[in-house]
Amino acid sequence: MTSTTATNIPPPLEATPAPYYSYWGDPGETPGVDVPTEEATAENTNDDSPMQCGTCTDIDDEEAKKYECAVCFEFMDTPVGCGSCQTRFCRPCLERVANQGGARPKCSHCRAPFTLESIQVDEALQEEMNNCMETVLCPFRGCGKRVPINAIKLHEAQCDHIKMKCKFNEWGCEWIGKKLDLEHHDNHECEFRNEMGRLVNTIREKTLNQTETIARLQGTRVNQMVNTHTRQLLMIRGRNAGNVFDVLAMSYEATCFPGRLAAAKDMWGNMIAHDHPRALVYNVLLVLPLFVCISKCSFWMAIDLSNMASQHIYRVGLYGMIQHFHVNIVASSAAGLAVFCMIADGGDATHWTEMHVQGTGISYPFLRDIVALGFYVCYFLFVDFMDYWPGIVLLLCTFSFTVTYSSCVAAILETVNGSEQGTLKKTRMWPSVVFALRYACLFQICWVRFEAVKGVIVLRLVKHLSLKHFKLNFTVEETECFLSVIPPSILVAFGAAVTALDHVAIGNGVVKDWSAAFYAWGTGAATLAFLNVFTHTLYLCGQGTGDAIYFEGTNLRNHSNERLQTYNLLPSQRPVYTGIVTFALALFYMIFMVAV
């Protein structure tokens, strides 16, 4: 069984005119009629004719020159001008000058700039040439015909005495002769007329097929590249810094393949290139663990409801249902209030909008504090939902994951993008989330709630007193929210009130003595100081882990502050095992929180 392949047939070879100098023969030869020397007359061998360059005419030199093109010096068919001078050209010649002149072509005579649109036809000269009955001698030797000026171009294109090159000239045939002898040469003289000609046609066919195959393959490759770029463009436009799945995908790329992220950061351009979308990514990473906790509470609440028999629900009643699920209801309500405030703020992802209180001149981000308190209630009640010790352990795990993973991803993105370091702390969710985590841990760890209040009062007073005397303080000031604006006088008043309550408690026997009361002050302050130092340590650990992942993934070992100067080195696209472990722990935490 044989297979046939379609072969493209190239167009047949055609003879082409010989160079212009071949029209006139040897230098000094008289153009025009081609007759034996003994038959030559003064009429057809007059080298003193007014027209030069081989055209003989009956009109004088001055009248002939106005019909000549100033570029090719032949008679014009359509006289045109540049619009700035009176010199006239053939339309093809002047258009060629315009096309080859670059951005600002200039007239070849007056050097004035012109464009294709400014070319003007000389209607008067065209009419004069059409009505001119003067004749000129055909420039091709052997013709001898006299043709009107307005028909010379047409005659030259059809004259049988024009010198032609063989159609196989580029393949080696050197014959040049008159057009009327071309057929005889092709049929009887040309060495390419038989086997050599068929070989040339075969070579031309194969060359044409190869050329078309290459063009088709190049076109296919171009189409593939265009489709790939189109898909990438759609992916870039479709990625949203506020979408949880896009943020997780980007964090996976940053932690596991930082070199690949650095090499193709334009693919994530709308998420990491500017401060606002990058801050939005950090906000999602900070808030995500909280909503995992809320989802867990809601999930188990739905399971409890499905397991309760309808008779039991009827017997317990609405009040009993609310009392049974009060933790879930309050936590969900606090989370809903926080979400509402985040949406209502409408400000930039890097800061909270300050609200003005009329008549007082006070501007303060009230919504930030409402969100912080809402998150605090959610985290606090999460411990009650999980029972005490499991809840404390999970809350500390959530605390560690939130701060460490967010700061790790932030460090990688800041280095990849070459932006300012520490932008995580400038996002609007950082103070609200860290405030909620710290104080939820504080009020749950301290069995007696007054211990936590005492700890807050002590550290805030120490902060105010040591502001000018000590560089070391145990507060995370950017996350203190409304506590940072309470003046020392109010703190002293609260401290006096708590001391008065301690006096009453000692009198009633609730507190053993003053040593126990002061022990509570110290315990609360020490616990809060530990949580503050713990927060700072987690942030530094995340930053260090992010730097280590990035430098390992990009084959950079310089851990100095000049790492941004070495960013232009070619990054590696291999996976980073430290980053894979980090992302796996983060993924395991979220799955564990929902499923267990």
PAPAKOL-605701 format. One record per residue (C-alpha): residue in one letter; y, z negated, x negated. Coordinates in steps of 0.2 Angstrom, whole numbers, padded with zeros to 4 digits, always signed. Layout:
AYZX ...
This chain:
M+0000+0000+0000 T+0016+0005-0008 S+0033-0002-0005 T+0049+0009-0005 T+0066+0002-0009 A+0082+0010-0003 T+0092+0018-0017 N+0111+0020-0015 I+0116+0038-0019 P+0133+0038-0029 P+0146+0051-0024 P+0143+0068-0033 L+0153+0071-0049 E+0168+0081-0048 A+0178+0091-0061 T+0195+0083-0065 P+0212+0092-0071 A+0213+0092-0090 P+0228+0083-0098 Y+0245+0091-0095 Y+0247+0098-0112 S+0232+0109-0110 Y+0241+0119-0097 W+0252+0127-0110 G+0240+0130-0124 D+0245+0128-0142 P+0263+0123-0146 G+0275+0137-0146 E+0265+0147-0133 T+0274+0154-0119 P+0268+0148-0102 G+0266+0158-0087 V+0257+0175-0086 D+0241+0177-0097 V+0241+0195-0102 P+0236+0204-0118 T+0249+0205-0131 E+0251+0224-0131 E+0254+0223-0112 A+0267+0209-0113 T+0284+0212-0107 A+0301+0204-0109 E+0299+0198-0091 N+0284+0187-0094 T+0286+0182-0112 N+0304+0177-0112 D+0304+0160-0121 D+0323+0159-0118 S+0321+0156-0100 P+0333+0143-0092 M+0318+0132-0087 Q+0310+0123-0101 C+0293+0114-0101 G+0284+0130-0096 T+0292+0133-0079 C+0301+0150-0078 T+0314+0151-0064 D+0328+0163-0058 I+0340+0149-0055 D+0352+0142-0068 D+0348+0126-0078 E+0361+0115-0069 E+0354+0119-0051 A+0336+0117-0057 K+0339+0099-0064 K+0345+0092-0048 Y+0328+0096-0041 E+0319+0088-0055 C+0312+0070-0055 A+0320+0059-0068 V+0303+0052-0073 C+0290+0066-0073 F+0303+0080-0075 E+0294+0090-0062 F+0301+0097-0046 M+0301+0084-0032 D+0292+0085-0016 T+0301+0070-0008 P+0317+0065-0017 V+0321+0047-0016 G+0333+0035-0025 C+0334+0016-0030 G+0349+0013-0019 S+0361+0009-0034 C+0363+0026-0043 Q+0363+0045-0039 T+0348+0049-0049 R+0333+0056-0039 F+0315+0053-0042 C+0298+0058-0034 R+0293+0045-0021 P+0276+0042-0031 C+0285+0040-0047 L+0298+0027-0041 E+0285+0018-0031 R+0274+0017-0047 V+0289+0010-0057 A+0292-0003-0043 N+0273-0008-0043 Q+0272-0010-0062 G+0289-0019-0064 G+0283-0036-0060 A+0293-0048-0050 R+0310-0039-0053 P+0307-0021-0056 K+0322-0011-0062 C+0327+0007-0060 S+0322+0018-0075 H+0339+0026-0075 C+0353+0013-0071 R+0342-0003-0074 A+0347-0010-0058 P+0334-0021-0049 F+0326-0014-0033 T+0311-0016-0022 L+0300-0005-0012 E+0310-0008+0003 S+0326-0003-0005 I+0319+0015-0009 Q+0329+0027+0001 V+0325+0046+0004 D+0339+0058+0000 E+0339+0068+0017 A+0352+0080+0011 L+0343+0085-0005 Q+0327+0086+0005 E+0335+0098+0017 E+0343+0108+0003 M+0326+0109-0006 N+0317+0115+0011 N+0330+0128+0014 C+0330+0134-0005 M+0323+0151-0006 E+0324+0152-0025 T+0307+0155-0034 V+0299+0148-0049 L+0285+0154-0060 C+0268+0145-0059 P+0267+0134-0074 F+0248+0138-0077 R+0244+0152-0089 G+0237+0167-0081 C+0243+0165-0063 G+0260+0174-0064 K+0264+0170-0046 R+0282+0165-0041 V+0283+0151-0028 P+0298+0144-0019 I+0303+0127-0025 N+0298+0118-0009 A+0280+0125-0011 I+0277+0123-0030 K+0268+0106-0028 L+0256+0113-0015 H+0253+0129-0026 E+0250+0118-0042 A+0236+0108-0032 Q+0227+0124-0026 C+0230+0136-0041 D+0214+0144-0049 H+0222+0144-0066 I+0224+0125-0068 K+0214+0119-0083 M+0199+0108-0078 K+0187+0096-0087 C+0169+0098-0084 K+0162+0085-0072 F+0151+0079-0086 N+0165+0076-0098 E+0163+0058-0099 W+0145+0060-0103 G+0148+0072-0117 C+0152+0090-0111 E+0168+0095-0120 W+0171+0111-0109 I+0189+0113-0103 G+0194+0129-0094 K+0202+0137-0079 K+0197+0132-0061 L+0191+0149-0057 D+0178+0148-0072 L+0172+0131-0067 E+0158+0137-0056 H+0151+0149-0069 H+0151+0135-0082 D+0142+0123-0070 N+0129+0136-0066 H+0126+0144-0083 E+0134+0136-0097 C+0134+0117-0095 E+0120+0109-0105 F+0119+0095-0092 R+0115+0107-0077 N+0096+0104-0077 E+0086+0089-0085 M+0101+0081-0093 G+0111+0082-0077 R+0097+0074-0067 L+0096+0060-0080 V+0114+0057-0079 N+0113+0056-0060 T+0098+0044-0062 I+0108+0033-0073 R+0123+0033-0061 E+0112+0028-0047 K+0104+0014-0056 T+0121+0008-0063 L+0128+0009-0045 N+0113-0001-0038 Q+0115-0014-0052 T+0134-0015-0049 E+0131-0018-0030 T+0117-0031-0033 I+0129-0040-0045 A+0143-0039-0032 R+0131-0045-0018 L+0125-0060-0028 Q+0142-0065-0033 G+0147-0064-0015 T+0133-0075-0010 R+0137-0087-0023 V+0155-0087-0018 N+0150-0090+0000 Q+0139-0104-0005 M+0154-0112-0015 V+0165-0110+0000 N+0153-0118+0012 T+0150-0132+0000 H+0169-0135-0002 T+0171-0133+0017 R+0158-0147+0020 Q+0166-0158+0006 L+0183-0155+0014 L+0176-0160+0031 M+0168-0175+0024 I+0184-0180+0016 R+0194-0178+0032 G+0181-0187+0042 R+0180-0203+0030 N+0190-0217+0037 A+0195-0233+0028 G+0193-0243+0044 N+0176-0237+0048 V+0163-0250+0043 F+0149-0237+0038 D+0161-0227+0027 V+0167-0243+0018 L+0149-0248+0015 A+0145-0230+0009 M+0160-0231-0003 S+0155-0248-0009 Y+0138-0242-0012 E+0145-0228-0023 A+0157-0240-0032 T+0144-0253-0037 C+0128-0242-0040 F+0136-0226-0046 P+0154-0230-0053 G+0153-0215-0065 R+0149-0203-0051 L+0163-0211-0041 A+0175-0209-0056 A+0170-0191-0058 A+0172-0186-0040 K+0185-0198-0034 D+0194-0184-0025 M+0179-0184-0012 W+0185-0202-0007 G+0203-0198-0010 N+0209-0203+0007 M+0201-0220+0005 I+0206-0225-0012 A+0220-0214-0018 H+0234-0224-0010 D+0238-0243-0007 H+0237-0243+0012 P+0219-0236+0014 R+0213-0245-0001 A+0220-0262+0006 L+0211-0257+0023 V+0195-0255+0013 Y+0197-0273+0006 N+0201-0280+0024 V+0185-0273+0031 L+0175-0280+0017 L+0183-0297+0019 V+0181-0298+0038 L+0164-0290+0039 P+0154-0306+0035 L+0163-0315+0049 F+0158-0303+0062 V+0141-0303+0056 C+0141-0322+0060 I+0148-0319+0077 S+0135-0305+0080 K+0122-0317+0075 C+0128-0331+0088 S+0130-0318+0102 F+0113-0311+0098 W+0104-0328+0100 M+0115-0332+0115 A+0108-0316+0123 I+0090-0321+0118 D+0092-0338+0126 L+0099-0331+0142 S+0085-0319+0143 N+0072-0333+0141 M+0080-0344+0154 A+0072-0342+0171 S+0083-0338+0185 Q+0078-0354+0194 H+0083-0364+0179 I+0100-0355+0178 Y+0103-0359+0197 R+0098-0377+0194 V+0109-0380+0179 G+0124-0372+0187 L+0140-0364+0179 Y+0146-0380+0171 G+0129-0383+0163 M+0128-0365+0157 I+0146-0367+0149 Q+0141-0384+0141 H+0125-0376+0134 F+0133-0361+0127 H+0150-0369+0123 V+0149-0365+0104 N+0145-0347+0107 I+0159-0345+0120 V+0172-0354+0110 A+0168-0344+0094 S+0168-0327+0103 S+0185-0332+0111 A+0192-0336+0094 A+0186-0320+0087 G+0193-0310+0101 L+0210-0319+0099 A+0210-0315+0081 V+0206-0297+0084 F+0219-0295+0097 C+0232-0302+0085 M+0226-0290+0071 I+0229-0276+0083 A+0245-0282+0090 D+0253-0285+0072 G+0253-0266+0070 G+0260-0268+0052 D+0254-0261+0035 A+0237-0266+0029 T+0245-0275+0014 H+0255-0288+0023 W+0259-0296+0040 T+0274-0292+0050 E+0286-0306+0051 M+0292-0311+0068 H+0310-0316+0071 V+0314-0331+0081 Q+0330-0328+0091 G+0344-0340+0088 T+0336-0349+0073 G+0337-0335+0059 I+0318-0339+0055 S+0306-0325+0051 Y+0288-0330+0049 P+0271-0321+0051 F+0265-0331+0065 L+0251-0319+0069 R+0243-0322+0052 D+0242-0341+0055 I+0234-0338+0072 V+0221-0326+0065 A+0218-0339+0051 L+0215-0353+0064 G+0204-0341+0074 F+0193-0337+0059 Y+0192-0356+0055 V+0186-0360+0072 C+0172-0346+0071 Y+0166-0352+0054 F+0167-0371+0059 L+0157-0368+0075 F+0145-0357+0066 V+0139-0372+0056 D+0137-0382+0073 F+0127-0367+0080 M+0115-0367+0065 D+0113-0386+0064 Y+0121-0395+0050 W+0112-0392+0033 P+0107-0374+0036 G+0124-0371+0043 I+0132-0378+0027 V+0121-0368+0016 L+0124-0352+0025 L+0143-0355+0026 L+0143-0357+0007 C+0133-0341+0005 T+0145-0332+0016 F+0160-0340+0006 S+0152-0334-0010 F+0148-0316-0004 T+0165-0313+0005 V+0175-0317-0011 T+0163-0311-0024 Y+0158-0294-0017 S+0176-0290-0011 S+0184-0294-0028 C+0169-0284-0037 V+0172-0268-0027 A+0191-0271-0028 A+0190-0272-0047 I+0180-0256-0048 L+0191-0246-0037 E+0207-0252-0046 T+0200-0246-0062 V+0194-0229-0055 N+0210-0226-0047 G+0221-0233-0062 S+0231-0244-0050 E+0238-0261-0052 Q+0225-0275-0054 G+0224-0290-0041 T+0228-0280-0026 L+0214-0289-0016 K+0225-0304-0015 K+0240-0294-0008 T+0230-0288+0007 R+0234-0296+0024 M+0216-0302+0027 W+0214-0311+0011 P+0225-0327+0016 S+0218-0328+0033 V+0199-0326+0028 V+0200-0337+0013 F+0210-0351+0022 A+0196-0351+0036 L+0182-0352+0024 R+0189-0366+0013 Y+0195-0377+0027 A+0179-0374+0038 C+0169-0379+0023 L+0180-0394+0020 F+0180-0401+0038 Q+0161-0398+0039 I+0157-0406+0022 C+0168-0422+0026 W+0158-0432+0039 V+0173-0441+0044 R+0186-0428+0049 F+0201-0439+0043 E+0194-0437+0026 A+0198-0419+0026 V+0216-0422+0033 K+0219-0435+0020 G+0213-0422+0007 V+0225-0409+0013 I+0240-0422+0013 V+0236-0428-0005 L+0234-0410-0013 R+0249-0404-0004 L+0260-0418-0010 V+0252-0416-0028 K+0257-0398-0027 H+0275-0402-0023 L+0276-0416-0036 S+0268-0406-0050 L+0277-0390-0047 K+0290-0393-0061 H+0279-0404-0072 F+0261-0397-0073 K+0255-0379-0074 L+0238-0385-0067 N+0236-0386-0048 F+0221-0387-0037 T+0228-0376-0023 V+0225-0358-0019 E+0243-0355-0014 E+0242-0338-0007 T+0229-0343+0005 E+0238-0359+0012 C+0246-0350+0027 F+0256-0362+0037 L+0252-0377+0026 S+0263-0370+0012 V+0279-0371+0022 I+0276-0389+0028 P+0290-0400+0018 P+0285-0415+0009 S+0294-0426+0021 I+0283-0421+0035 L+0268-0423+0024 V+0274-0441+0020 A+0276-0445+0038 F+0258-0438+0042 G+0252-0449+0027 A+0260-0464+0035 A+0253-0461+0052 V+0235-0459+0044 T+0238-0475+0035 A+0243-0484+0051 L+0227-0477+0059 D+0217-0484+0044 H+0225-0501+0047 V+0220-0501+0065 A+0202-0495+0061 I+0201-0509+0048 G+0207-0522+0061 N+0194-0515+0074 G+0180-0515+0061 V+0178-0497+0061 V+0182-0496+0043 K+0176-0509+0032 D+0191-0513+0021 W+0205-0504+0012 S+0194-0499-0003 A+0184-0488+0009 A+0200-0481+0017 F+0207-0476+0000 Y+0189-0469-0005 A+0191-0458+0010 W+0207-0452+0003 G+0200-0448-0014 T+0184-0440-0007 G+0194-0428+0004 A+0206-0423-0010 A+0191-0420-0022 T+0182-0410-0010 L+0197-0399-0006 A+0201-0397-0025 F+0183-0392-0028 L+0183-0379-0015 N+0200-0372-0022 V+0192-0371-0039 F+0177-0363-0032 T+0187-0350-0023 H+0196-0345-0040 T+0179-0345-0049 L+0171-0334-0036 Y+0186-0322-0038 L+0185-0321-0057 C+0166-0319-0056 G+0168-0304-0044 Q+0182-0296-0055 G+0171-0299-0071 T+0155-0291-0062 G+0166-0276-0056 D+0172-0273-0074 A+0155-0275-0081 I+0148-0262-0068 Y+0161-0250-0071 F+0160-0250-0090 E+0141-0249-0090 G+0142-0234-0078 T+0155-0225-0088 N+0148-0229-0105 L+0164-0238-0110 R+0162-0254-0119 N+0180-0259-0121 H+0182-0275-0111 S+0200-0277-0116 N+0216-0275-0105 E+0218-0258-0112 R+0203-0251-0102 L+0214-0240-0092 Q+0219-0230-0107 T+0200-0225-0110 Y+0198-0219-0092 N+0199-0201-0097 L+0182-0201-0106 L+0168-0192-0098 P+0160-0204-0086 S+0141-0205-0084 Q+0133-0202-0067 R+0117-0213-0070 P+0114-0228-0059 V+0120-0245-0064 Y+0106-0258-0062 T+0119-0273-0061 G+0128-0264-0047 I+0111-0260-0038 V+0107-0278-0039 T+0124-0283-0032 F+0123-0271-0018 A+0105-0276-0014 L+0110-0294-0013 A+0125-0290-0001 L+0114-0279+0010 F+0100-0293+0010 Y+0113-0306+0015 M+0119-0296+0030 I+0102-0292+0036 F+0096-0310+0033 M+0112-0317+0043 V+0108-0306+0058 A+0089-0307+0058 V+0085-0325+0053 
